[in-house]
């Protein structure tokens, strides 16, 4: 319905323009429409999308609506007009006629290295504004996000016109999960990625639920492409579960320090596959610490209760995670919570480790 209405609006707008344009403007518009039928001009000069409806009268090329958004960020190089809706002067139309996509690309791209990848309209690409929670003050502010499958990254910018991104999230470690309750918005999304092998959380939302779902699906599409390249022999059924994942469990527990002599402190815990992370607050950007939980074949065990005498204990229901290097002691407020955490920890240690998980374990040991 939206696109039908939008198309009707454009037809009406174009009819009105044609009724009021001068003889010269009408001649130039007809010339531009004829130019679109010439070889090379029928597809976007940038991405190859069919039927471009915009043109740069400083570069002499025809481009699609999607790429026109990028050209608007480089107005010192490229100035745009709509082929169908804007009036064109004689000099602008003549320049397009003397140049066109093929001549312009031969001129501007003659020194492009042969290994350079040319983006296409089928590449996963998305750009838009999301409300992002500040790392330090907790205030949500509008930020520009760009997802590029070609670059394999999701970027966000602190200012809409900023040239350099504030953060670059690589697709290979990126995860997205809906968190409406935690974020306090029906369309809240939590993004996580690895930064120097530490987990970084970014909390975003959009008032339009469809917009947020579209971002979620775009991230999954980019992840799918990455996994297809990384694991060319894998089946679709093997890859789909790896696109995005919900956390196995989240909630509060208390923890003590490595010497088991420090008082227990209440922390928010998130179990993300084999990474157990703890935060002072559920909406913290960075984890205070992380514990890798391997398999029992590799000497990882989970025990009910606390294996060492402890002080400063407020909650009575203990959980001990034994790793090859040390023991981690936690406490739950209720017996039901203790049983829930024990159950999910047991599922993790009873699952054999995958080859790539050994590399994650090695990074944890190297970091500690």
N, C-alpha and C positions, 0 to 999 in steps of 0.2 A: 504494500500500500504506500509506504514512504517513497519508494523510488518512482512509482506511478505518478504520485502527486508532484514530485520534484521534476519529473520529465515534463508534465503538463505546464508547470511554472516556467520552465525554460523555453518551451514552445511559445507560450504567451509573451514572454519577455523578448524573444527573438522577433516575433511578429510586430511588436511595438517598436523595436529598434529599426526594423526594415521600413516601417511606415514613416519614420521621422528622419532617416538618414539622407544625406545629400547624394547627388549623382556620383561624385567622386568617391564617397564612402561606400556606396553600393558597388561601384566598379572594383574597388580594392577588396571588398569582402568576397566578391565573386572570384577574383583572382586568387585569393588565399584558399578558397574552397577547391579551385582547380589544382592548386599546388599540392594539396593533400593527395591527389591521385597520381602524382609523379613518383617514380621509383625511389624508395627510401623514406619518403615523407608519410607513408601510410602507417608507420609504426613509430613509437616513441624513440627519439634519438638516444635516450639514456638507458631505458630498460627493455625496449622492444615491445611494449604493450601495443595492441592494435588500436587504430582510430584515435590518434591524439587530437585533442581539442584546444590545446594551448600552444603558443609560439613565443620564443624569445626573440625580440626584435633587435637585440644587441649581439646575440650569437648566431642568429639566422637558422634556428632549428625548431622543429615541431616536437612537443612533448605531451605526455599524458597528464591527467589531473593529479595523480599521485606524486609524480616527479616535480610538478609545478610547485608543490609545497616546499621541496628542497631548494628550488631556484629562488624562492622568495627569501631565503636566508642568505643569499649571496647577491643582493641587489646591486652591489658595486660591480658585478660582472654580468649578471643576467637580469633583464627587465622583460616582464611578461604582459601579454594580452590574450584574451580569449579570441580564438579564431572566429567563433560564431556570434559572440555577443558584444565585443568591443569595437569601436570605430578605429579604422586604420588610416594613417596618412599615406600619401603617395610614396614618400621616401621609405617608410617602414615596409610597405608592401613590396616595393622594388627590391629592397635589401633581401627579404625572404625569397623573392623570385630568383635573385642572382646567386643565392647560397643554397639553402635546403640542407637536409640531413646528411646526404652523402658527401657533398663538398665540405660541409662544416666538420664532419668527423675525419675526413682525409686531412684537413688542415690542423685541427686541434689534437688529434690522437695519433699523429705520425710518430711520436716518440714514446708511445705507451709500450712498456716492456711486454714481450710475448707471453710471459707467465702471468700477467695481470688478469685477474678474474673480473669479467664484466657482469655486474648485477643484472638480473632479469626480473620481469614482472611476476614471475612465478616464485621468486625467493620470498621467504618468510620475512616480512618487514612490518613493523608497527610503530607508530609514534603518537603520543598523546599526553594529556595532563592527568595526573593522579594526585590525590591528597596524601602526602607522606608525613609520617610522624617524625618529629625531630629527635635526633639521637640523645641530646642532652636535656632539652626543655619539655619534651613530650607534646609540643604543639604541632598540629597538623597544618601543613602549608602546601600550596599548589606547586608541583614540580613536573618538569618535562621528562618523560621516559621514552627511550628509543630502543626497540628490539630489532636486532639485525642477525638473521640466520647466517648471512654471508660472513660476517665478522665473528659469529659465534658468541655474541655478548648481548647483555641487557645493560643499558647505561641510563643514568639519571643526572639531571643538571639542576644546580641550585637556583639558577636564573634562567628564564625562558630563552634569553638571547645569549647565554653563555657559550663560549667556543669550546671549552674543555669540560668534560663530564666530572661530576663530583665523585662518582663511583662507577666502576666497570665490573659487571658480574659475568663471569664466564659461564656459558651454557652448560658445560660439562659438570659443574658443581651446583647449578641453580635448581632450586626446588620452590614450588608454589603450593600453598594449601589455604583453603578458606578458613578464616578464624573470626566469624562474626561476633561471638561472645567475648573473646579475648580483646578484640579491637573496639568493641562497642558500636559496631556499625553492621547493618545487615549485609553489606557488600564488602566486608573487610577481607583482605588477602595478606597473608604473611609470606614474604620472599626470604629465602635463606640461600647463602652461598659461602664458599670458603675464601677467606682473605688471609693469606700467609698461614694457611692450614688451620685457621681458627674460624668458627662459625660466626657469621654476621647476619643479624636479623634486620629486615626492613618491613615496616607495617604500612600498608596503603589501603585506600578505599576510593570508591567513586559513587556518586549519588545515583548513577544509572546502573542498575544491576546487569543489564546486557553488556554494557561497556566493560565491566569487570570480568564477566564470563568470557568475552572476546579476548581480553588480555590473557586470561588463564589458558584458553585454547591455543592462542598464539605461542605461548611459552611451551606448551606441550608439543606443538608442531615443530618448533625449533629444536627441542630436545629429541624428538623422533628422528629428525634429519641427522643430528649429531650421532645418535646411537647407530643409525644405519651405516654411517661412514666408519665409525669406530669398531663395529662388530658386523662386518659384511655378510657373514654366514649365519647370523641369528635370524630366527623367524619373527614374524610380527607378534605372535603370542608371547615370545620371550621379551620383546622390547617394550610392549605397551605397559607392563607393570612398573617399568623403570622411568616412565615419562615424568610423573610427579607422584608423590607419596604423602599420605597422612601420617602423623606421628603415632607411634605405637601407644604411647601413653604420656599424659602430662599431669602435673599436680604438685602439691607441696610435700616435702619431706624435710627433716632436719639432717644436718651432716656435721661431722667433726673433722679436724685436720689430720694430716698424715701421721702424726705421732700419737693420735687418739687420746691426747691429754687436754686438748682445747675444748672449750664449751661448745655444745651443739647450737647451730644457727639454722633458722628457718630459711629455706631456699625453694625456688620454683624449679622443678625438674622437667626436662623434655627428653624422651627416649626416641631418637630418630635413627631407626635401624639399629646399628651397633654403637652409636654415639649417645652416651648419656650426658647431657649438658645441664648445668645448673646456673640459675640466675638469681639475683637479689629480687628482681621484679619480673613478672611475666612478660612485660613489654620492653625489657632491656634489649639494647642493640647487640651487645656482646655477652657471651657466656663468661661467668666467673671462672669456670673450669669445665673440663670434659673428661669422661672416662670411656675408654674403649672396652667393649665387652665382646670377647672372642667366644670360642666354642670350648666345650669340656675336653675335646681332644687336644686342645692347646693349653690346658691347665687353667681354665676359667670356671669358677664355681659360684653358686648362689646359695646362701644359707639363711635360714630364719634365725632371728635373734642377733645379738652382738657378741662377737668372738673375743672381745677384750673388755675389761672393766672400764667404765667411762664416767666422766663427771659432767655436770651441767646438762643432764639429759632431761628434757621436758616431756617428750613423747615416749611411750613405753614399748612400742612394737617395732623391734629392730629388724634390719636387713643387712647382711654382710655380703659384699661382692669380693671374691677372691680372684686376683689376677696373678700372673707369674712374678710381678714385681712388688705388689703390696696388697693390703686389704683396705677396702673402703667401707666405712660404717655409716649407716643411715637409720633414721627412726621415723615411723609413721604415727599419725595421731590416733588412728583406730585400727582394730584388728582387721576389719574389712579392707582398709587401704593397704595394710601390710600384705594380705593375701593377694590382692590385685597386682601389686608391684612384684611380688615373688613369682606369680604366674607368668607375667610378661618377660621377666628376666630369665626364667627357666626356658621359655620358648626360644629366646635368643641363644643361650648357651647350648641348647640341644640341637641347634641348626649348624651343620658343617659350614666352615668358612669357605667363601669363594676365593679364587686366585687374586682378584683385585683387592679383596679385603685384607690380605696379608700385607699389601703395600700400605694400606691405611694404618694397620697396626704398627708397621715399622716407623711411619712418620710420627705416631704418638710416642713411641719409645725414644725416638731421636729428639723430639721436642722436650721430653721430660728429663 
